[in-house]
Amino acid sequence: MFEKSVVVVTGGAQGIGEGIVRAYAQRGAKVVIADVNVELGHQLAQECNEQGYSALFVEADVSKEQDIVALMQQTIQHFGTITILINNAGKFEHVSPYDITVAQWHNLLQTNLTSVLFCSREAAKIMRTNELGGSIVSLASTRAFMSEPYSEAYAASKGGIVALTHALARSFGPDNITVNCISPGWIETGDYEQLRAIDHEQHLVGRVGVPEDIAQACLYLTNPANRFVTGINITVDGGMTKKMIYEE
Ligand SMILES: NC(=O)c1ccc[n+]([C@@H]2O[C@H](COP(=O)([O-])OP(=O)(O)OC[C@H]3O[C@@H](n4cnc5c(N)ncnc54)[C@H](O)[C@@H]3O)[C@@H](O)[C@H]2O)c1
C-alpha cells in the first residue's frame, strides 16, 4: 500500500513520532525522521535500515524556516520526492497566564503551529508535482477542545492546527493534496506499566492509548484509497473526551 510513498515525520525520533515511523517503514514506505534529537534519530534510522526498511535521519529544528527548507531538500536528494508529511513535532509547557511572557508564547507557537504551516508549504511544493499527489497529517490534540489550567499557549497552538488544517485543505485541494489532523487524547509514551487502574478507567475503551493507535489513524488518512477524506480532525482518545464524570 505504501511502497511508493516517501514519508517525512517531524519529531520522529521518539514517542508518537517513532510509532508512526515504524508503521510506515513496516509497510514499505521510505521514511525520513526529522528531529532535534540526533542520537535517538540516528539510532531509529539505523535500526529500521538493519531490519531491511528504508529510513533516513535528518537533523532539523522545525521552529526554524531554514531547517525546514533544508529538510525537504535533503529528502528530495535522498528519496526523489515527498508524498506524505506528518507534522508531529511539538512540545508542552505549563505556564500560568498571569506569568506568561511574550517570548514564551511565541516560542511555543513557533514550534507547534508555525512549523506546521511552513513544513506544509515546503512539502506541498513537491507534492503538487507528483502524479500520486500528496497527503499531509498534523498532530493536534484534544486540548484544542478542553483544558487543564495553565496550558493557554499549547491549547491555542493545537486549536490553530485544527483551523489551519481546513484552510490548507481548501488551498492545496486543487493540487491533489489532502490535509487532515488528528487529535490524540492520552497517549502514553513512557512506561505503560506504571499507569494506574484509574488512568485506564477514564477511557470508554478501558485503556490509555499507545503510539500505534495514532499511527493507525495516520495510515488511514494517507491511504490512497481514502482521498475523499480531507479538511477534517479525527479524535483518537479511547473515548476519554466523551466520558461524563460526576463526583461520586
Ligand atoms: N502523548 C500525548 O498524549 C499527546 C496527546 C495529544 C497530542 N500530542 C501531540 O503529539 C505529538 C507527539 O507527542 P509525543 O507525546 O510523542 O511527544 P514527545 O515529546 O515524546 O516527542 C516529541 C518529539 O518531537 C521532537 N521535537 C520537539 N521539538 C522539535 C523541534 N523544534 N524540531 C524538531 N523536532 C522537535 C522531540 O525531540 C521528540 O523526539 C506532539 O505534537 C504532541 O503535542 C501528544
Ligand as a Chemical Component Dictionary entry (heavy atoms), coordinates in Angstrom:
data_LIG
# 
_chem_comp.id                   LIG 
_chem_comp.type                 NON-POLYMER 
_chem_comp.pdbx_formal_charge   0 
_chem_comp.three_letter_code    LIG 
# 
loop_
_chem_comp_atom.comp_id 
_chem_comp_atom.atom_id 
_chem_comp_atom.alt_atom_id 
_chem_comp_atom.type_symbol 
_chem_comp_atom.charge 
_chem_comp_atom.model_Cartn_x 
_chem_comp_atom.model_Cartn_y 
_chem_comp_atom.model_Cartn_z 
_chem_comp_atom.pdbx_ordinal 
LIG N1  N1  N 0  1.376  11.996 24.047 1  
LIG C1  C1  C 0  0.168  12.511 24.122 2  
LIG O1  O1  O 0  -0.635 12.137 25.000 3  
LIG C2  C2  C 0  -0.295 13.567 23.142 4  
LIG C3  C3  C 0  -1.614 13.986 23.200 5  
LIG C4  C4  C 0  -2.065 14.931 22.299 6  
LIG C5  C5  C 0  -1.217 15.444 21.327 7  
LIG N2  N2  N 1  0.089  15.028 21.293 8  
LIG C6  C6  C 0  0.937  15.608 20.255 9  
LIG O2  O2  O 0  1.582  14.566 19.534 10 
LIG C7  C7  C 0  2.881  14.971 19.116 11 
LIG C8  C8  C 0  3.933  13.989 19.635 12 
LIG O3  O3  O 0  3.828  13.923 21.029 13 
LIG P1  P1  P 0  4.719  12.945 21.930 14 
LIG O4  O4  O 0  3.950  12.712 23.181 15 
LIG O5  O5  O -1 5.206  11.805 21.128 16 
LIG O6  O6  O 0  5.943  13.923 22.285 17 
LIG P2  P2  P 0  7.460  13.561 22.677 18 
LIG O7  O7  O 0  7.928  14.716 23.497 19 
LIG O8  O8  O 0  7.565  12.183 23.225 20 
LIG O9  O9  O 0  8.198  13.580 21.262 21 
LIG C9  C9  C 0  8.277  14.758 20.521 22 
LIG C10 C10 C 0  9.410  14.659 19.534 23 
LIG O10 O10 O 0  9.467  15.918 18.833 24 
LIG C11 C11 C 0  10.812 16.359 18.834 25 
LIG N3  N3  N 0  10.830 17.826 18.739 26 
LIG C12 C12 C 0  10.446 18.727 19.685 27 
LIG N4  N4  N 0  10.646 19.984 19.242 28 
LIG C13 C13 C 0  11.162 19.865 17.988 29 
LIG C14 C14 C 0  11.586 20.806 17.007 30 
LIG N5  N5  N 0  11.513 22.126 17.231 31 
LIG N6  N6  N 0  12.041 20.342 15.825 32 
LIG C15 C15 C 0  12.110 19.012 15.588 33 
LIG N7  N7  N 0  11.743 18.077 16.480 34 
LIG C16 C16 C 0  11.272 18.504 17.667 35 
LIG C17 C17 C 0  11.427 15.840 20.133 36 
LIG O11 O11 O 0  12.839 15.794 20.088 37 
LIG C18 C18 C 0  10.782 14.455 20.211 38 
LIG O12 O12 O 0  11.531 13.492 19.503 39 
LIG C19 C19 C 0  3.061  16.397 19.661 40 
LIG O13 O13 O 0  2.702  17.335 18.660 41 
LIG C20 C20 C 0  2.071  16.457 20.807 42 
LIG O14 O14 O 0  1.658  17.763 21.094 43 
LIG C21 C21 C 0  0.569  14.103 22.186 44 
# 
loop_
_chem_comp_bond.comp_id 
_chem_comp_bond.atom_id_1 
_chem_comp_bond.atom_id_2 
_chem_comp_bond.value_order 
_chem_comp_bond.pdbx_ordinal 
LIG N1  C1  SING 1  
LIG C1  O1  DOUB 2  
LIG C1  C2  SING 3  
LIG C2  C3  SING 4  
LIG C2  C21 DOUB 5  
LIG C3  C4  DOUB 6  
LIG C4  C5  SING 7  
LIG C5  N2  DOUB 8  
LIG N2  C6  SING 9  
LIG N2  C21 SING 10 
LIG C6  O2  SING 11 
LIG C6  C20 SING 12 
LIG O2  C7  SING 13 
LIG C7  C8  SING 14 
LIG C7  C19 SING 15 
LIG C8  O3  SING 16 
LIG O3  P1  SING 17 
LIG P1  O4  DOUB 18 
LIG P1  O5  SING 19 
LIG P1  O6  SING 20 
LIG O6  P2  SING 21 
LIG P2  O7  DOUB 22 
LIG P2  O8  SING 23 
LIG P2  O9  SING 24 
LIG O9  C9  SING 25 
LIG C9  C10 SING 26 
LIG C10 O10 SING 27 
LIG C10 C18 SING 28 
LIG O10 C11 SING 29 
LIG C11 N3  SING 30 
LIG C11 C17 SING 31 
LIG N3  C12 SING 32 
LIG N3  C16 SING 33 
LIG C12 N4  DOUB 34 
LIG N4  C13 SING 35 
LIG C13 C14 SING 36 
LIG C13 C16 DOUB 37 
LIG C14 N5  SING 38 
LIG C14 N6  DOUB 39 
LIG N6  C15 SING 40 
LIG C15 N7  DOUB 41 
LIG N7  C16 SING 42 
LIG C17 O11 SING 43 
LIG C17 C18 SING 44 
LIG C18 O12 SING 45 
LIG C19 O13 SING 46 
LIG C19 C20 SING 47 
LIG C20 O14 SING 48 
# 
